Amino acid sequence: MGLNAFRMIGDLSHLLSKLILIWAICSNRSAEGVSLITQALYLLVFLSRYVDIFWVSFGWWNTTLKIFYITSSSGILFLMMRIFPRTREAQKAIRFGAYCLGGSLILTLPVTALLNGIFTFWENVWVFSIVLESVCVLPQLLLLRRTTIPTVIDSYYLVALGSYRGFYILNWIWRYSTESHFDPVAVVFGVIQTTLYIDFAWVYYSRQRIKLRGGALIDEEEVGRGWLLSRLLGGNQHIDHEEELEDIDVENGNHHRTSAQPKNWGPRGISVSADDGTFDMEAEAHRPLVDPDQFEVSNEEDPEVEPTKSAQP
């Protein structure tokens, strides 16, 4: 099983991230900003990786976690599709999710042959789940990068998700030093996944600094500052937010391109107003201290200037 403190803390962090996301959706009564495509891909990852739960026993720890990951991912999808309003993702995001799925299927056989060495059907299914999990977060990054509505994703979710990957890396180092165990498939694609999670956190941090006015972005450059994401998705290119918003709708919501923020957002309020008042202060700084019109001389007010006499008839 390879259980140690690092792996157990990593598993608990992963479990906590699921609970935090469910709590955020239920407490805000909304799933705005959460990618349905990413959550569906996560469910496919768990179903393909843990399909052996029905005939192989791996102990109570692994069995409990496998059941939890499958049920929690299914519950998140149910909440997003049936209970609470969510962001309607553009066709581009759907195609991008299909590319992630298709690319993982294509890479499965070569990766199994080159890095794994065990060429069986179930081993290929496991490798597919590892490859797919490494890119599951990409549709979420694309949505977070382009949405102009508040999101239920918060810092606690990102900390739990990042801790999960960080402790798993420590688990690999520990097992290699104590057991001489090294799994190249898990390590290579785990590092890729961790890198994307770091970029996810950076895009979220940049997104938090964007002020929303009337449902539109003020500073579009903030959105494309993800290091890896900007290279995968073309972050340096101009983003036409008017065109993007035509593809985005909120199910059962009141969000429009020219309207204010959606009502009944929830107890937490808008999560992207970290710099409230910043733009007002900048405008105030560029405003002249004194109105220049006050220095203009008026003939009616200055007694030393005689008014021009009109010509006599």
C-alpha positions in Angstrom: 0.0 0.0 0.0 2.9 2.4 0.6 1.2 4.2 3.4 3.1 6.8 5.3 2.4 10.1 7.0 2.9 12.1 3.8 0.5 10.0 1.8 -2.1 10.0 4.5 -2.0 13.7 4.9 -2.1 14.1 1.1 -5.2 11.9 1.0 -6.9 13.8 3.7 -6.1 17.1 2.0 -7.7 15.7 -1.2 -10.7 14.6 0.7 -10.9 18.0 2.4 -10.8 19.8 -0.9 -13.9 17.9 -2.1 -15.7 18.8 1.1 -14.8 22.4 0.9 -16.1 22.6 -2.7 -19.4 21.0 -1.7 -19.7 23.3 1.3 -19.0 26.4 -0.9 -21.6 25.4 -3.4 -24.3 24.7 -0.8 -23.6 27.7 1.4 -23.7 30.1 -1.5 -26.5 28.2 -3.2 -24.7 28.5 -6.5 -22.0 26.7 -8.5 -20.9 29.8 -10.4 -17.3 29.6 -11.7 -16.9 25.9 -11.1 -16.2 24.0 -14.4 -18.7 21.2 -15.0 -16.3 19.8 -17.6 -13.5 19.6 -15.1 -15.7 17.9 -12.5 -17.0 15.4 -15.1 -13.4 14.5 -16.0 -12.5 14.0 -12.4 -15.4 11.6 -12.0 -14.2 9.7 -15.1 -10.7 9.6 -13.5 -12.0 8.0 -10.3 -14.3 5.6 -12.1 -11.5 4.3 -14.3 -8.8 4.2 -11.6 -10.9 2.6 -8.9 -12.9 0.1 -11.0 -11.0 -2.7 -9.2 -12.8 -1.8 -5.9 -15.3 -4.5 -6.7 -12.9 -7.5 -6.8 -9.6 -6.4 -5.2 -9.2 -5.5 -1.5 -6.6 -2.8 -0.7 -7.5 -2.3 3.0 -9.9 -0.1 4.7 -8.0 3.2 4.1 -7.9 2.9 0.3 -11.3 1.4 0.0 -12.9 4.2 2.0 -11.2 6.9 0.0 -12.1 5.3 -3.3 -15.7 5.2 -2.4 -15.6 8.8 -1.1 -13.9 10.2 -4.3 -16.5 8.5 -6.5 -19.5 9.5 -4.5 -18.3 13.1 -3.8 -17.6 13.7 -7.5 -21.0 12.3 -8.4 -22.6 14.6 -5.8 -20.8 17.7 -7.1 -22.1 16.9 -10.6 -25.6 16.4 -9.3 -25.5 19.7 -7.5 -24.2 21.6 -10.5 -26.7 20.1 -13.0 -29.9 19.8 -10.9 -29.8 21.9 -7.8 -27.9 25.2 -8.0 -27.2 27.5 -11.0 -23.9 27.3 -12.7 -21.9 29.0 -15.3 -22.7 28.0 -18.9 -19.4 27.2 -20.4 -18.6 28.2 -24.0 -18.3 25.8 -26.9 -14.6 26.4 -26.8 -14.3 25.0 -23.3 -16.3 21.9 -24.3 -13.9 21.3 -27.2 -11.0 21.9 -24.9 -12.3 19.2 -22.5 -12.7 16.8 -25.4 -9.1 17.4 -26.4 -8.0 16.6 -22.9 -9.9 13.4 -23.0 -8.8 12.4 -26.5 -5.2 13.3 -25.8 -5.2 11.1 -22.7 -6.6 8.2 -24.6 -4.0 8.6 -27.4 -1.1 8.8 -24.9 -2.2 5.8 -22.8 -0.6 3.1 -24.9 2.7 4.9 -25.6 3.1 5.9 -21.9 2.3 2.4 -20.7 4.9 0.9 -23.1 7.6 3.4 -22.4 7.3 4.2 -18.7 5.3 1.3 -17.2 6.4 -1.9 -18.8 3.3 -3.8 -17.6 1.1 -4.0 -20.7 -2.3 -5.3 -19.5 -5.8 -4.0 -19.9 -6.3 -2.8 -16.3 -2.8 -1.3 -16.3 -3.7 0.7 -19.3 -6.9 1.9 -17.6 -4.8 3.0 -14.6 -2.3 4.9 -16.8 -5.2 6.5 -18.6 -6.6 7.8 -15.3 -3.2 9.2 -14.3 -2.7 11.0 -17.6 -6.3 12.4 -17.6 -6.0 13.6 -14.0 -3.0 15.6 -14.8 -4.9 17.8 -17.3 -8.4 17.8 -15.7 -7.9 21.3 -14.2 -7.4 22.9 -17.7 -11.1 23.5 -18.4 -11.5 25.0 -14.9 -8.5 27.3 -15.6 -10.1 28.4 -18.9 -13.4 29.2 -17.2 -11.8 31.0 -14.3 -9.7 33.0 -16.7 -12.6 34.3 -18.8 -15.6 34.5 -16.5 -16.9 37.9 -15.3 -19.1 36.6 -12.5 -18.2 35.8 -8.9 -17.1 32.3 -8.2 -17.6 29.9 -5.3 -14.0 28.7 -5.5 -12.1 30.1 -2.5 -8.6 30.1 -1.0 -9.4 27.2 1.3 -10.2 25.0 -1.7 -6.9 25.9 -3.4 -4.9 25.3 -0.2 -6.3 21.9 0.3 -5.9 21.0 -3.4 -2.3 22.2 -3.4 -1.5 20.5 -0.2 -2.7 17.2 -1.6 -0.2 17.4 -4.5 2.6 18.7 -2.3 2.4 15.9 0.2 2.2 13.3 -2.5 5.5 14.6 -3.9 7.0 14.2 -0.4 5.4 10.7 -0.3 7.3 9.8 -3.6 10.6 11.1 -2.2 10.1 9.2 1.1 9.2 5.9 -0.6 12.2 6.2 -3.0 14.6 6.8 -0.1 13.2 4.1 2.2 11.8 1.5 -0.2 13.6 2.3 -3.5 10.1 2.6 -5.0 9.8 4.8 -8.0 6.7 4.9 -10.3 7.7 7.0 -13.4 4.1 7.4 -14.6 2.8 8.7 -11.4 5.8 11.0 -10.8 5.9 12.5 -14.3 2.2 13.3 -14.7 2.0 14.2 -11.0 4.6 16.9 -11.5 2.6 18.1 -14.6 -0.6 18.2 -12.5 1.1 20.0 -9.6 2.5 22.6 -12.1 -1.0 23.3 -13.4 -2.4 23.6 -9.8 0.2 26.2 -9.1 -0.9 28.0 -12.2 -4.5 27.6 -11.1 -3.7 29.3 -7.8 -1.9 32.2 -9.6 -4.8 32.8 -12.0 -7.2 32.7 -9.0 -5.0 35.2 -7.2 -4.9 37.5 -10.2 -8.6 37.0 -10.7 -9.3 38.2 -7.2 -7.7 41.5 -7.9 -10.0 42.3 -10.8 -12.8 44.8 -10.0 -16.2 44.1 -11.6 -18.3 47.0 -12.7 -21.6 46.3 -14.4 -20.7 42.7 -15.0 -17.6 43.5 -17.2 -13.9 43.2 -16.6 -11.9 46.5 -16.1 -8.4 45.1 -16.5 -8.3 42.2 -19.0 -4.6 41.8 -18.7 -4.9 40.5 -15.2 -6.8 37.5 -16.5 -4.0 36.2 -18.7 -1.2 36.2 -16.2 -1.1 32.5 -15.6 2.5 31.4 -16.4 1.7 28.0 -18.0 -1.9 28.6 -18.9 -1.0 31.7 -20.9 1.2 29.5 -23.1 -1.3 26.7 -23.5 -4.3 28.9 -24.1 -2.8 32.0 -25.7 -3.0 34.3 -22.7 -1.0 37.0 -24.4 -3.6 37.4 -27.1 -6.4 39.9 -26.8 -9.5 38.6 -25.2 -12.7 40.0 -26.6 -14.9 39.9 -23.5 -18.0 41.1 -25.3 -17.7 38.1 -27.6 -17.0 35.8 -24.6 -20.0 37.0 -22.7 -22.3 36.1 -25.6 -21.4 32.5 -24.9 -21.9 32.7 -21.2 -25.2 32.5 -19.5 -26.2 31.7 -15.9 -28.8 29.1 -15.5 -31.8 30.5 -13.5 -29.8 33.7 -13.0 -30.1 37.4 -13.9 -26.7 37.9 -15.4 -26.4 39.9 -18.6 -23.6 41.8 -20.3 -24.8 45.2 -19.3 -26.4 44.4 -16.0 -25.0 44.7 -12.5 -23.9 41.7 -10.5 -26.4 38.9 -10.1 -28.7 39.2 -7.1 -29.1 36.6 -4.4 -25.4 35.7 -4.7 -25.2 34.3 -1.2 -23.9 35.3 2.2 -20.3 35.6 1.1 -20.9 38.2 -1.5 -18.7 39.1 -4.4 -15.3 37.5 -4.1 -13.4 39.7 -6.6 -13.6 43.1 -5.0 -10.2 43.1 -3.3 -9.3 46.4 -4.7 -12.6 48.3 -4.1 -11.9 52.0 -4.5 -8.5 51.6 -6.1 -9.6 53.0 -9.4 -11.5 55.8 -7.8 -8.3 56.8 -5.9 -6.3 56.7 -9.1 -8.8 59.0 -10.8 -8.7 61.3 -7.9 -4.9 61.5 -8.1 -5.0 62.7 -11.7 -7.6 65.3 -11.0 -6.3 68.9 -10.7 -6.4 70.4 -7.2 -7.9 73.6 -8.4 -10.3 74.2 -11.3 -8.4 76.2 -13.9 -11.6 78.1 -14.8 -11.3 79.9 -11.5 -8.3 81.8 -12.9 -10.1 83.2 -15.9 -10.7 87.0 -15.6 -14.2 88.2 -16.2 -14.9 91.8 -17.3 -17.9 92.0 -15.0 -15.9 91.0 -11.9 -12.6 93.0 -12.4 -13.2 96.7 -11.7 -9.9 97.8 -13.3 -10.9 96.6 -16.7 -13.2 98.9 -18.5 -15.9 97.4 -20.6 -15.6 97.9 -24.3 -17.8 100.8 -25.4 -20.2 100.1 -28.1 -20.1 102.2 -31.2 -22.4 105.2 -31.2 -25.0 105.2 -34.0 
